[in-house]
């Protein structure tokens, strides 16, 4: 099978290209194509890939160090997923198709599908062969040839071949969720050379690290989707090949994933010691409190707590006192993370930076943290918290080389000390900050008319915060009250999970919150979907504010072209400076650790790996512990 694609369209208008042309020699040098995997040899089969430096695990490794290769199999793990991908939703689901934008799928559908390679959780960017026993990089580093394991099988026993791999990348580029579609932009051809050999060709404009994202894409069955619509939204599980398959399903309420006992890849080095539970079950609760009550009863067995009030005051139920439930913290991952509110600049009234800054000044973190969060959080100042990519102090010479070509085109604050949100007096109604907010909106052309601000057209400055849970109504209400104090017509709109997802995908909101994390070694594609202008008009992407800025685009491209870690850190910090100065996103708060509670019936290896915490695949059922707490 061979599929060719037209040359990628170059994003942007003439004015954008003319602005980028002002970049000068410094920016041009920073954006020159680097050598992909410069430390990796070409024209030689490799067992793994790493963007920078050597791989930790050699060709003969038997398992990852952070797993227990002798972990027993068995038991049921019923948990509340703390994260999800693609079109998945933790509050409800109406489809089992996780790879398209349409519909709401349950988390962890990806466990039913294998990928070409698997990521190591104790290395920042390393991947090792799963479906692919080897990968060979071409001399020009624009093609990757994967040799598939001939024993790879789908759950019905049919072989998984290069034709399935080629079909998967082809269909994702045409109809996939934006998280799958956008990274394939520079893939020009995918060729099934023979039954066990597939080649991915790129234009030469791809990021050197693009392949690290693509090798983790789920591989689907070509025959299955030739007989069934790929973009359909139905409660029907597609044919998979992974360690689990879909078992019991109650639409919108419950899904169980059943371990495949004869899973073809169970003894591979990347899988040994993983996927130990016979069943992984997810029950869906539309309210956080209902989910917590289910945990207290033992219906849910593992929970990460994201409500600081409950963490501080709610864990006093009998099972805690009896030692049946463990409450503890695990170290957070060494990956950049963001929790922030997006201000939608598709609405004309939010395109003025002064308006965005005024909205941000009305949020009193110090008061909120003390009175609502029990002091559990720290203030975020960046979208790359907990990482080396957070800008500090004045720009370095290398950062300035990236920023200088855009002087006069981006806020001047990007060239000074890294922008931080001002600290309030903690009163909940800081007069100084609210006074500054009032002056900013006045300078932006909004005049006080009674209690409200109006522009020359007589329109009010309306701000509606979109939420899907009562807990956010509680947190955001003081913010709304402060905005109203300066004349902003602020309100909160709570909707159900399906409507929330639909409005987020369609960018139908004023202000909305987002929590996400990036790879420890960010790729261009990873940051592009949040910040690049290419993602601003694609429904379902993470560019929720609608950021369209040639300078931001150039920094994203610099991230992609970085040839070493030093260059990557420089590009990410330069990007951070511009984003913080623009304030498309209002950084909110973060916690350095995972706050977790679980019924004491599991085994796990410590310390946890630095770059991931998938308890459903790392932990195992401990029968002796379960019997001690009456759950054997």
Backbone torsions as a table, in degrees:
resi	resn	phi	psi	omega
1	UNK	NA	131.2	177.3
2	UNK	-132.9	125.9	178.3
3	UNK	-123.1	125.4	178.3
4	UNK	-105.6	150.1	179.9
5	UNK	-124.6	148.0	176.4
6	UNK	-63.5	159.7	177.5
7	UNK	-57.2	139.3	-177.8
8	UNK	-60.9	140.3	174.9
9	UNK	-70.9	141.4	177.3
10	UNK	-89.9	119.0	-173.9
11	UNK	-69.6	151.8	171.9
12	UNK	104.8	167.4	-178.3
13	UNK	-102.5	179.9	178.7
14	UNK	-59.8	-41.7	-178.8
15	UNK	-63.1	-37.6	178.8
16	UNK	-65.1	-43.4	-179.9
17	UNK	-64.0	-37.3	-179.1
18	UNK	-68.1	-35.0	177.3
19	UNK	-66.9	-44.6	179.6
20	UNK	-61.8	-30.4	-180.0
21	UNK	-66.2	-17.9	179.2
22	UNK	-76.5	-1.5	-172.3
23	UNK	-60.4	-30.1	177.4
24	UNK	77.2	-179.1	-173.1
25	UNK	-65.5	-36.0	-176.4
26	UNK	-63.2	-47.3	-179.8
27	UNK	-67.9	-38.4	-179.5
28	UNK	-61.2	-41.7	179.5
29	UNK	-64.5	-38.6	-178.2
30	UNK	-67.8	-25.3	-175.4
31	UNK	-101.4	5.1	177.7
32	UNK	-61.3	141.2	179.6
33	UNK	-56.4	132.0	176.3
34	UNK	-91.0	176.4	178.3
35	UNK	-92.9	115.3	-178.8
36	UNK	-63.2	129.3	176.9
37	UNK	49.7	55.0	-175.1
38	UNK	-56.3	-27.7	179.8
39	UNK	-82.9	-7.8	-177.9
40	UNK	-97.1	133.3	179.4
41	UNK	-71.5	153.9	175.9
42	UNK	-97.9	163.3	176.3
43	UNK	55.3	34.2	178.6
44	UNK	-144.3	128.9	179.3
45	UNK	-61.4	131.1	-178.5
46	UNK	-119.4	146.6	179.7
47	UNK	-88.9	-12.0	-179.2
48	UNK	-161.4	169.7	179.8
49	UNK	-134.1	144.1	172.5
50	UNK	-145.0	135.0	-173.9
51	UNK	-63.2	-43.5	-176.9
52	UNK	-130.7	127.6	173.0
53	UNK	82.9	-174.2	-174.6
54	UNK	-83.3	157.8	173.7
55	UNK	-78.0	145.2	177.1
56	UNK	-70.6	-39.4	-173.6
57	UNK	-102.9	129.5	-179.8
58	UNK	-80.1	176.2	-177.1
59	UNK	-58.1	-27.7	-176.2
60	UNK	-99.1	17.3	-176.9
61	UNK	-66.2	149.8	-175.7
62	UNK	-104.3	-25.3	178.9
63	UNK	-168.7	162.4	175.5
64	UNK	-73.6	148.4	-176.3
65	UNK	-66.4	-24.6	-174.0
66	UNK	-87.9	3.7	179.0
67	UNK	-108.8	164.7	171.2
68	UNK	-102.8	103.3	-175.6
69	UNK	-64.5	-18.4	178.5
70	UNK	-101.5	17.6	-178.0
71	UNK	-59.5	135.6	178.8
72	UNK	-71.2	154.1	175.9
73	UNK	-100.0	144.7	176.8
74	UNK	143.3	175.3	175.0
75	UNK	77.7	171.9	178.2
76	UNK	-118.8	135.2	177.4
77	UNK	-114.4	105.3	179.1
78	UNK	-103.1	115.1	-173.9
79	UNK	-140.9	166.1	175.5
80	UNK	-101.2	108.0	-176.0
81	UNK	-61.5	131.3	179.4
82	UNK	-88.1	-9.4	-178.0
83	UNK	-151.1	166.3	-176.6
84	UNK	-162.2	169.2	-175.7
85	UNK	-133.3	169.9	174.4
86	UNK	53.8	-126.8	-175.8
87	UNK	-98.6	20.8	-172.3
88	UNK	-76.3	156.7	-175.6
89	UNK	-141.7	135.0	-178.2
90	UNK	-92.9	-2.2	-178.2
91	UNK	-102.5	-23.6	-179.3
92	UNK	-169.9	169.4	173.6
93	UNK	-152.1	148.9	-179.7
94	UNK	-134.5	9.2	176.6
95	UNK	-154.0	156.3	172.9
96	UNK	-107.4	10.1	175.5
97	UNK	-93.7	104.8	-174.2
98	UNK	-92.4	-2.3	-167.6
99	UNK	-108.0	11.8	177.2
100	UNK	-126.1	168.0	-179.8
101	UNK	-74.5	-34.5	-172.9
102	UNK	-69.0	138.8	173.4
103	UNK	83.9	174.5	178.0
104	UNK	-119.5	116.6	-179.2
105	UNK	-101.6	157.7	177.3
106	UNK	-76.4	147.7	175.2
107	UNK	-60.9	153.3	174.1
108	UNK	76.2	14.3	172.2
109	UNK	-59.1	-27.0	-179.0
110	UNK	-64.8	-17.5	177.4
111	UNK	-66.8	-14.5	-178.8
112	UNK	-87.7	-2.7	-173.4
113	UNK	-131.5	137.5	175.3
114	UNK	-86.5	163.7	176.9
115	UNK	-127.5	169.5	-179.4
116	UNK	-60.8	-42.1	-178.5
117	UNK	-139.8	163.7	-178.3
118	UNK	-123.2	144.3	-177.3
119	UNK	-84.9	139.0	173.1
120	UNK	-85.4	132.7	-175.5
121	UNK	-88.1	-1.4	175.4
122	UNK	-111.8	16.6	173.3
123	UNK	-133.1	147.1	-174.0
124	UNK	-72.8	-22.1	-175.3
125	UNK	-152.6	16.7	-173.8
126	UNK	-88.6	141.8	174.6
127	UNK	-130.4	146.8	-177.3
128	UNK	-131.4	157.2	-172.2
129	UNK	-62.6	132.9	172.7
130	UNK	-118.5	-89.2	171.7
131	UNK	-61.1	-36.1	-179.3
132	UNK	-91.0	124.4	175.3
133	UNK	-80.5	-19.1	176.8
134	UNK	-157.7	160.4	173.8
135	UNK	-135.7	138.5	179.6
136	UNK	-120.7	127.6	179.8
137	UNK	-93.3	132.2	-179.9
138	UNK	-69.3	164.0	-177.6
139	UNK	-59.7	-36.8	179.4
140	UNK	-86.4	-0.1	177.0
141	UNK	61.3	25.0	177.4
142	UNK	-109.8	1.2	177.2
143	UNK	-134.9	145.8	178.0
144	UNK	-130.2	123.1	-179.2
145	UNK	-106.8	122.1	-179.0
146	UNK	-106.7	129.0	173.7
147	UNK	-98.2	114.9	-174.9
148	UNK	-81.9	154.2	175.6
149	UNK	-75.5	124.3	-176.6
150	UNK	-64.6	-19.9	-179.2
151	UNK	-82.5	-4.2	-177.5
152	UNK	-61.1	132.9	-175.9
153	UNK	-137.6	149.7	167.0
154	UNK	-81.3	171.2	-175.1
155	UNK	-66.9	-19.9	177.2
156	UNK	-88.7	5.2	178.6
157	UNK	91.4	-7.6	179.4
158	UNK	-74.1	147.0	-178.0
159	UNK	-68.9	144.5	172.6
160	UNK	-95.2	118.4	-171.2
161	UNK	-119.2	176.0	178.1
162	UNK	-61.0	-29.6	178.2
163	UNK	-62.6	-35.8	177.3
164	UNK	-68.3	-39.9	178.6
165	UNK	-64.3	-47.0	179.8
166	UNK	-61.8	-42.2	178.8
167	UNK	-61.3	-42.6	-177.2
168	UNK	-60.4	-49.8	-179.4
169	UNK	-66.4	-35.6	178.1
170	UNK	-63.1	-50.4	-175.5
171	UNK	-70.5	-33.1	176.6
172	UNK	-64.7	-40.1	-179.3
173	UNK	-67.6	-28.5	-179.4
174	UNK	-87.7	-44.9	-168.1
175	UNK	-132.7	5.8	-172.8
176	UNK	-74.7	166.4	171.5
177	UNK	-55.1	147.2	-179.7
178	UNK	-52.0	-31.8	178.7
179	UNK	-66.8	-21.5	176.4
180	UNK	-97.5	-35.9	-175.2
181	UNK	-72.4	-49.1	-173.0
182	UNK	-62.3	-41.2	179.6
183	UNK	-65.0	-14.4	-178.7
184	UNK	-92.1	8.2	-173.8
185	UNK	-57.1	-39.4	-176.4
186	UNK	-95.7	5.5	173.5
187	UNK	-77.8	121.4	-175.3
188	UNK	-97.3	-25.4	-177.4
189	UNK	-159.9	143.6	171.9
190	UNK	-127.8	126.3	-170.5
191	UNK	-126.2	124.8	169.4
192	UNK	-86.0	96.5	-175.5
193	UNK	-65.9	-45.2	172.2
194	UNK	-152.9	-170.3	-172.1
195	UNK	-60.9	-29.3	-176.0
196	UNK	-120.2	16.0	-179.5
197	UNK	-132.1	127.5	178.2
198	UNK	-133.9	142.2	-178.3
199	UNK	-123.0	132.7	174.8
200	UNK	-108.1	124.0	179.9
201	UNK	-110.2	143.8	-178.3
202	UNK	-126.7	161.7	-172.8
203	UNK	-73.1	-19.8	-171.0
204	UNK	99.6	-12.7	177.5
205	UNK	-96.5	1.3	-178.9
206	UNK	-72.3	157.7	171.2
207	UNK	-65.7	142.2	177.0
208	UNK	-55.5	-25.9	-175.7
209	UNK	-102.8	10.8	178.1
210	UNK	-53.7	-40.3	-174.1
211	UNK	-61.8	-27.3	179.3
212	UNK	-63.1	-31.6	175.8
213	UNK	-76.4	-44.0	-171.2
214	UNK	-68.2	-34.6	-176.6
215	UNK	-69.1	-11.6	176.5
216	UNK	-94.2	0.1	-179.9
217	UNK	-68.2	138.2	177.9
218	UNK	-64.8	138.6	177.7
219	UNK	-98.9	127.5	-177.3
220	UNK	-109.5	169.1	-177.1
221	UNK	-85.5	122.6	176.3
222	UNK	-62.5	-49.9	179.3
223	UNK	-58.8	-37.6	-179.2
224	UNK	-62.7	-46.7	-176.0
225	UNK	-83.3	-8.9	167.3
226	UNK	-75.6	-22.6	178.4
227	UNK	-99.6	-12.6	-178.6
228	UNK	-133.9	144.1	-178.9
229	UNK	-66.5	130.5	-179.9
230	UNK	-69.2	-38.5	-175.7
231	UNK	-93.3	17.8	177.4
232	UNK	-77.2	155.2	178.3
233	UNK	-118.1	96.1	-175.4
234	UNK	-142.4	157.0	176.7
235	UNK	-86.9	70.1	178.9
236	UNK	-145.5	123.8	-177.0
237	UNK	-79.9	129.0	175.8
238	UNK	-70.0	155.5	177.4
239	UNK	-62.9	126.1	-177.9
240	UNK	-117.1	-175.9	-179.0
241	UNK	-139.5	-0.8	-169.8
242	UNK	-84.1	-171.6	-176.5
243	UNK	-69.8	-15.8	178.4
244	UNK	-129.0	158.3	171.4
245	UNK	-133.9	158.4	-178.5
246	UNK	-69.9	130.7	176.3
247	UNK	-108.4	-118.1	-177.6
248	UNK	-68.1	137.1	179.8
249	UNK	-134.5	127.1	166.7
250	UNK	-119.9	103.9	-172.6
251	UNK	-50.7	128.0	178.1
252	UNK	79.2	-7.6	-174.3
253	UNK	-121.0	-51.4	-171.9
254	UNK	-148.6	144.2	168.0
255	UNK	-139.6	141.1	173.9
256	UNK	-119.7	135.5	172.6
257	UNK	-105.5	127.0	-177.4
258	UNK	-101.2	132.1	178.3
259	UNK	-65.3	134.9	179.3
260	UNK	-85.6	107.5	-172.4
261	UNK	-62.4	-36.4	-179.4
262	UNK	-103.3	30.6	178.6
263	UNK	-50.8	126.7	-173.1
264	UNK	-60.7	-30.4	-173.4
265	UNK	-102.7	17.3	-171.7
266	UNK	-64.1	-26.5	-176.8
267	UNK	-102.0	8.1	176.7
268	UNK	-67.2	149.4	179.9
269	UNK	-55.9	-35.2	-178.3
270	UNK	-75.3	-11.2	-177.4
271	UNK	-113.6	-20.3	-174.2
272	UNK	-60.7	130.1	-178.9
273	UNK	87.5	-3.2	179.9
274	UNK	-108.2	168.6	173.8
275	UNK	56.5	61.1	-171.5
276	UNK	-94.5	-21.6	-177.2
277	UNK	-80.4	139.2	176.3
278	UNK	-66.3	-34.0	178.7
279	UNK	-138.1	138.1	170.6
280	UNK	-115.5	118.8	-172.8
281	UNK	-117.8	139.2	175.6
282	UNK	-127.1	121.0	171.8
283	UNK	-101.7	141.5	-173.7
284	UNK	-105.9	128.6	179.4
285	UNK	-125.2	127.3	-176.6
286	UNK	-74.8	-16.9	179.0
287	UNK	-124.1	141.7	-179.0
288	UNK	-62.2	-38.4	-178.4
289	UNK	-64.0	-38.5	178.5
290	UNK	-63.9	-39.4	177.1
291	UNK	-64.8	-37.9	178.4
292	UNK	-66.9	-40.5	178.1
293	UNK	-62.8	-37.8	177.3
294	UNK	-64.2	-36.7	176.9
295	UNK	-66.1	-44.1	-179.3
296	UNK	-59.4	-33.9	-179.7
297	UNK	-80.0	-12.2	-177.8
298	UNK	89.2	8.7	175.2
299	UNK	-76.0	-33.1	170.9
300	UNK	-108.1	136.3	-169.2
301	UNK	-106.6	-17.6	179.0
302	UNK	-142.6	139.1	-177.1
303	UNK	-151.3	129.4	166.7
304	UNK	-92.7	132.1	-173.2
305	UNK	-96.1	120.5	-179.5
306	UNK	-109.9	0.9	177.0
307	UNK	-106.6	107.9	-173.0
308	UNK	-62.0	-33.1	179.2
309	UNK	-61.8	-43.9	179.6
310	UNK	-67.8	-40.0	179.1
311	UNK	-61.3	-36.8	-177.2
312	UNK	-80.7	-32.7	-170.4
313	UNK	-126.0	-14.7	-170.9
314	UNK	-93.7	-14.0	-175.5
315	UNK	-93.6	61.7	177.2
316	UNK	-128.7	23.4	-176.9
317	UNK	-83.0	164.6	-171.4
318	UNK	-54.3	-39.2	-176.4
319	UNK	-63.5	-28.2	175.5
320	UNK	-68.7	-48.8	-178.9
321	UNK	-62.7	-32.2	-178.6
322	UNK	-83.8	-2.2	179.3
323	UNK	78.3	12.9	-179.6
324	UNK	-83.4	-24.7	179.6
325	UNK	-118.1	134.4	178.7
326	UNK	-102.9	130.5	175.3
327	UNK	-115.6	119.8	-177.3
328	UNK	-158.1	172.9	176.9
329	UNK	-114.0	142.7	174.1
330	UNK	-115.0	145.4	-179.5
331	UNK	-59.5	141.5	175.6
332	UNK	-70.1	164.8	-179.3
333	UNK	-74.9	153.5	175.9
334	UNK	-86.2	60.7	-179.4
335	UNK	-134.5	145.6	177.5
336	UNK	-65.0	136.4	-179.0
337	UNK	-131.9	154.5	178.2
338	UNK	-135.8	141.4	164.6
339	UNK	-137.3	118.8	-171.0
340	UNK	-157.6	165.1	174.1
341	UNK	-104.6	129.6	176.8
342	UNK	-90.8	134.4	175.8
343	UNK	-106.1	117.5	-167.8
344	UNK	-77.2	104.3	-178.7
345	UNK	-82.4	4.6	167.3
346	UNK	-69.8	-18.3	170.6
347	UNK	-87.7	122.9	-173.3
348	UNK	-56.4	-34.9	-173.8
349	UNK	-67.9	-14.8	-178.7
350	UNK	-101.9	5.7	-177.5
351	UNK	-79.3	-16.6	177.2
352	UNK	-83.5	121.8	-178.0
353	UNK	-56.9	-31.3	-178.6
354	UNK	-65.3	-36.0	177.5
355	UNK	-66.8	-43.6	179.6
356	UNK	-62.8	-40.2	-179.2
357	UNK	-68.2	-36.0	177.7
358	UNK	-64.5	-42.9	177.9
359	UNK	-60.0	-43.0	-179.5
360	UNK	-64.3	-38.9	-177.7
361	UNK	-65.4	-20.3	-178.7
362	UNK	-79.2	-12.0	177.9
363	UNK	-88.2	118.3	-178.1
364	UNK	-99.6	92.0	-177.4
365	UNK	-64.9	-42.5	-175.6
366	UNK	-59.8	-43.7	178.1
367	UNK	-67.1	-44.8	-178.2
368	UNK	-62.3	-43.7	-177.7
369	UNK	-64.5	-39.1	-178.6
370	UNK	-75.3	-41.8	-171.6
371	UNK	-94.1	-27.5	-177.0
372	UNK	-114.5	-27.6	-175.9
373	UNK	-103.7	-0.1	179.0
374	UNK	57.0	32.0	178.1
375	UNK	67.9	21.0	-171.3
376	UNK	-83.4	-14.2	-172.1
377	UNK	-118.5	163.7	170.5
378	UNK	-114.1	151.3	-178.4
379	UNK	-74.3	129.1	173.4
380	UNK	-79.0	138.8	174.9
381	UNK	-118.7	-3.1	-173.1
382	UNK	-147.0	163.6	174.0
383	UNK	-90.9	2.2	179.9
384	UNK	-125.9	49.5	-176.7
385	UNK	-64.2	156.6	177.4
386	UNK	61.9	32.7	-178.1
387	UNK	-148.0	167.2	176.6
388	UNK	-73.4	-6.9	-177.1
389	UNK	-86.1	-2.3	177.3
390	UNK	-75.0	123.2	179.6
391	UNK	-69.3	141.3	179.0
392	UNK	-134.6	141.8	174.3
393	UNK	59.3	-148.4	179.7
394	UNK	-81.3	154.8	178.5
395	UNK	-62.5	142.6	173.3
396	UNK	-73.3	164.4	175.8
397	UNK	-55.0	-37.8	179.8
398	UNK	-68.0	-38.4	177.1
399	UNK	-66.2	-41.8	179.5
400	UNK	-61.7	-34.2	178.5
401	UNK	-60.6	-31.9	176.7
402	UNK	-80.6	-35.4	-173.3
403	UNK	-83.6	-36.9	-171.6
404	UNK	-54.4	-40.4	-179.9
405	UNK	-58.6	-15.1	-176.4
406	UNK	-110.5	13.7	177.0
407	UNK	-61.7	131.8	-175.0
408	UNK	91.2	-13.8	179.4
409	UNK	-106.5	-16.6	178.5
410	UNK	-126.4	163.3	179.5
411	UNK	-55.3	137.0	-178.8
412	UNK	-61.1	-23.6	-179.7
413	UNK	-61.2	-22.3	179.5
414	UNK	-65.2	-19.3	-177.3
415	UNK	-95.2	-3.7	-179.5
416	UNK	-105.1	-155.7	174.2
417	UNK	-55.9	140.4	-179.9
418	UNK	-52.0	129.5	-175.0
419	UNK	-63.2	133.2	175.1
420	UNK	-128.0	152.3	176.6
421	UNK	-76.2	133.7	-176.4
422	UNK	-65.2	147.7	178.3
423	UNK	-84.8	133.5	-178.9
424	UNK	-85.3	174.4	175.9
425	UNK	-82.4	0.6	176.4
426	UNK	78.8	6.4	-177.2
427	UNK	-79.6	-17.0	-173.6
428	UNK	89.1	-12.6	179.5
429	UNK	-147.8	64.1	-177.1
430	UNK	-68.1	110.5	-174.2
431	UNK	-64.2	-35.1	-179.2
432	UNK	-65.4	-47.1	-178.7
433	UNK	-68.8	-40.0	178.8
434	UNK	-68.5	-33.2	175.4
435	UNK	-64.9	-40.9	176.2
436	UNK	-63.2	-41.0	178.3
437	UNK	-61.3	-42.0	179.7
438	UNK	-63.5	-40.5	178.9
439	UNK	-67.1	-37.5	-179.4
440	UNK	-63.5	-46.2	-179.0
441	UNK	-69.5	-32.4	176.0
442	UNK	-65.3	-43.1	178.2
443	UNK	-63.4	-27.9	179.7
444	UNK	-82.6	1.8	174.7
445	UNK	101.0	8.7	179.3
446	UNK	-97.5	125.5	-176.6
447	UNK	-111.9	143.3	-178.4
448	UNK	-71.5	128.3	176.0
449	UNK	-129.5	91.3	-172.8
450	UNK	70.4	-124.2	-178.9
451	UNK	-88.6	-8.5	-172.4
452	UNK	-119.2	156.6	174.0
453	UNK	-94.1	138.4	178.1
454	UNK	-132.5	152.0	174.8
455	UNK	-95.8	-172.5	-177.9
456	UNK	-63.0	-24.0	179.3
457	UNK	-84.6	-3.4	-178.1
458	UNK	85.2	5.8	-179.7
459	UNK	-80.0	142.6	176.7
460	UNK	-83.2	155.3	176.2
461	UNK	-85.7	87.1	-177.7
462	UNK	-89.7	138.6	176.8
463	UNK	-136.0	113.6	177.3
464	UNK	-111.5	122.6	178.0
465	UNK	-91.5	121.8	-178.3
466	UNK	-91.5	125.8	-179.9
467	UNK	-135.7	166.2	179.2
468	UNK	-130.4	13.0	-178.3
469	UNK	-150.2	145.5	180.0
470	UNK	-58.1	-31.8	-176.9
471	UNK	-61.0	-32.5	-179.6
472	UNK	-78.9	-26.3	172.6
473	UNK	-61.9	-43.3	179.9
474	UNK	-63.5	-42.6	-176.7
475	UNK	-73.6	-39.2	-172.9
476	UNK	-85.0	-16.3	-176.8
477	UNK	-59.0	-44.9	176.8
478	UNK	-61.7	-33.7	177.0
479	UNK	-63.4	-46.1	178.4
480	UNK	-60.4	-42.5	-179.1
481	UNK	-63.9	-37.4	177.0
482	UNK	-67.5	-39.9	177.3
483	UNK	-62.7	-40.8	179.1
484	UNK	-64.1	-32.3	-179.5
485	UNK	-63.8	-28.0	179.4
486	UNK	-98.5	5.7	174.7
487	UNK	101.3	2.2	177.4
488	UNK	-78.9	131.9	179.9
489	UNK	-81.2	77.6	-171.5
490	UNK	-97.1	149.1	179.0
491	UNK	-158.3	170.2	176.8
492	UNK	-120.8	134.0	176.2
493	UNK	-118.5	114.9	176.3
494	UNK	-99.7	128.7	-179.2
495	UNK	-128.6	167.3	177.7
496	UNK	-74.6	169.3	-170.9
497	UNK	-63.2	-38.0	-179.1
498	UNK	-65.6	-44.4	179.3
499	UNK	-68.0	-37.3	178.1
500	UNK	-59.9	-47.7	-179.3
501	UNK	-63.2	-41.4	-179.3
502	UNK	-65.0	-43.8	-179.4
503	UNK	-69.2	-34.9	175.8
504	UNK	-65.6	-46.2	-179.5
505	UNK	-60.6	-36.9	-177.8
506	UNK	-90.5	3.6	-179.5
507	UNK	58.7	36.9	-178.2
508	UNK	-99.3	74.5	-179.1
509	UNK	-163.0	163.2	170.6
510	UNK	-92.8	-55.8	-179.6
511	UNK	-134.3	135.9	-179.4
512	UNK	-147.1	149.3	-178.7
513	UNK	-93.3	152.4	176.8
514	UNK	-145.1	133.9	170.7
515	UNK	-120.4	132.5	-176.6
516	UNK	-157.5	166.1	173.3
517	UNK	-134.4	156.5	-179.6
518	UNK	-112.9	164.5	175.1
519	UNK	-61.2	150.5	176.9
520	UNK	-62.5	-26.7	172.5
521	UNK	-119.4	85.1	-172.0
522	UNK	-59.1	140.2	173.4
523	UNK	-98.6	163.2	175.8
524	UNK	-57.8	-43.8	-177.5
525	UNK	-64.0	-34.9	-179.5
526	UNK	-64.9	-39.6	179.1
527	UNK	-89.6	-23.4	-178.2
528	UNK	-59.7	-42.1	-175.0
529	UNK	-69.3	-15.2	176.5
530	UNK	-94.4	-33.1	-165.0
531	UNK	-128.5	-22.0	-173.1
532	UNK	-78.2	148.4	-179.4
533	UNK	-61.9	-26.0	178.9
534	UNK	-60.4	-30.2	-177.3
535	UNK	-89.0	-6.4	-172.1
536	UNK	-68.9	-27.6	-175.1
537	UNK	-112.9	8.1	179.6
538	UNK	-97.8	109.9	-179.2
539	UNK	-55.3	138.7	177.3
540	UNK	91.8	-4.9	176.9
541	UNK	-79.3	176.3	-178.1
542	UNK	-95.7	4.4	176.5
543	UNK	-80.0	68.8	-173.8
544	UNK	-66.9	-34.9	178.9
545	UNK	-73.5	-13.7	-175.2
546	UNK	75.6	36.7	-179.0
547	UNK	-62.9	123.2	174.0
548	UNK	-132.6	101.8	-174.5
549	UNK	-150.3	119.0	179.8
550	UNK	-57.4	-32.8	179.5
551	UNK	-68.4	-42.8	176.6
552	UNK	-62.2	-43.4	178.7
553	UNK	-58.3	-42.7	-178.7
554	UNK	-65.2	-37.9	178.7
555	UNK	-68.9	-38.4	175.9
556	UNK	-60.9	-43.7	178.0
557	UNK	-64.4	-36.4	177.4
558	UNK	-64.4	-36.4	174.6
559	UNK	-58.7	-45.2	-178.3
560	UNK	-65.9	-32.6	-174.9
561	UNK	-91.6	-1.4	-177.7
562	UNK	-57.2	132.6	-175.2
563	UNK	-97.4	-11.3	177.7
564	UNK	-153.2	173.5	-176.4
565	UNK	-64.9	-35.8	178.9
566	UNK	-61.3	-43.8	178.2
567	UNK	-66.3	-35.9	178.0
568	UNK	-65.3	-45.1	178.4
569	UNK	-60.5	-42.9	179.4
570	UNK	-59.8	-48.2	-178.4
571	UNK	-64.7	-41.8	179.8
572	UNK	-66.0	-39.1	178.9
573	UNK	-68.3	-37.5	176.5
574	UNK	-63.9	-42.0	176.2
575	UNK	-61.3	-43.6	179.8
576	UNK	-59.2	-41.9	-179.3
577	UNK	-61.4	-44.0	-179.2
578	UNK	-67.5	-44.6	-178.6
579	UNK	-62.3	-41.0	-179.6
580	UNK	-69.1	-33.3	178.5
581	UNK	-74.5	-34.9	179.5
582	UNK	-73.3	-36.5	-178.6
583	UNK	59.7	43.1	168.6
584	UNK	-66.2	-36.2	176.1
585	UNK	-112.0	136.3	173.6
586	UNK	-96.8	105.6	177.5
587	UNK	-58.9	139.8	-174.6
588	UNK	-111.7	-83.5	-175.3
589	UNK	-152.9	166.7	178.2
590	UNK	-155.2	161.8	173.7
591	UNK	-121.8	137.3	-177.7
592	UNK	-74.6	-13.1	-175.2
593	UNK	-128.8	164.0	170.0
594	UNK	-85.2	124.5	173.8
595	UNK	-94.3	110.6	-171.8
596	UNK	-128.4	151.9	173.0
597	UNK	-140.0	144.4	-177.2
598	UNK	-155.8	150.7	173.5
599	UNK	-71.0	132.7	-168.6
600	UNK	-78.3	73.4	-177.6
601	UNK	-140.8	23.1	-175.8
602	UNK	-129.5	155.0	171.3
603	UNK	-111.5	149.6	176.3
604	UNK	-161.1	157.2	-177.6
605	UNK	-96.2	137.2	177.7
606	UNK	-119.7	151.7	-2.4
607	UNK	-74.0	159.2	175.9
608	UNK	-65.4	155.8	177.2
609	UNK	-65.5	153.8	-173.1
610	UNK	-73.9	-21.6	-168.7
611	UNK	-121.0	21.6	175.8
612	UNK	179.9	158.5	-178.5
613	UNK	-146.4	56.0	179.6
614	UNK	-84.0	82.4	-174.0
615	UNK	-58.1	-32.0	-177.5
616	UNK	-65.2	-22.1	177.2
617	UNK	-107.3	-21.7	-178.0
618	UNK	-88.0	-37.6	-172.6
619	UNK	-84.1	171.7	177.3
620	UNK	-144.5	160.8	-179.4
621	UNK	-79.1	126.3	177.9
622	UNK	-105.9	104.0	-173.3
623	UNK	-62.8	-39.1	-178.9
624	UNK	-64.8	-44.0	177.1
625	UNK	-62.6	-41.3	-178.5
626	UNK	-62.0	-40.3	179.7
627	UNK	-65.5	-35.3	-179.2
628	UNK	-64.6	-28.8	-179.6
629	UNK	-106.0	13.1	175.9
630	UNK	79.3	23.3	179.2
631	UNK	-123.6	23.3	-179.7
632	UNK	-78.6	NA	NA
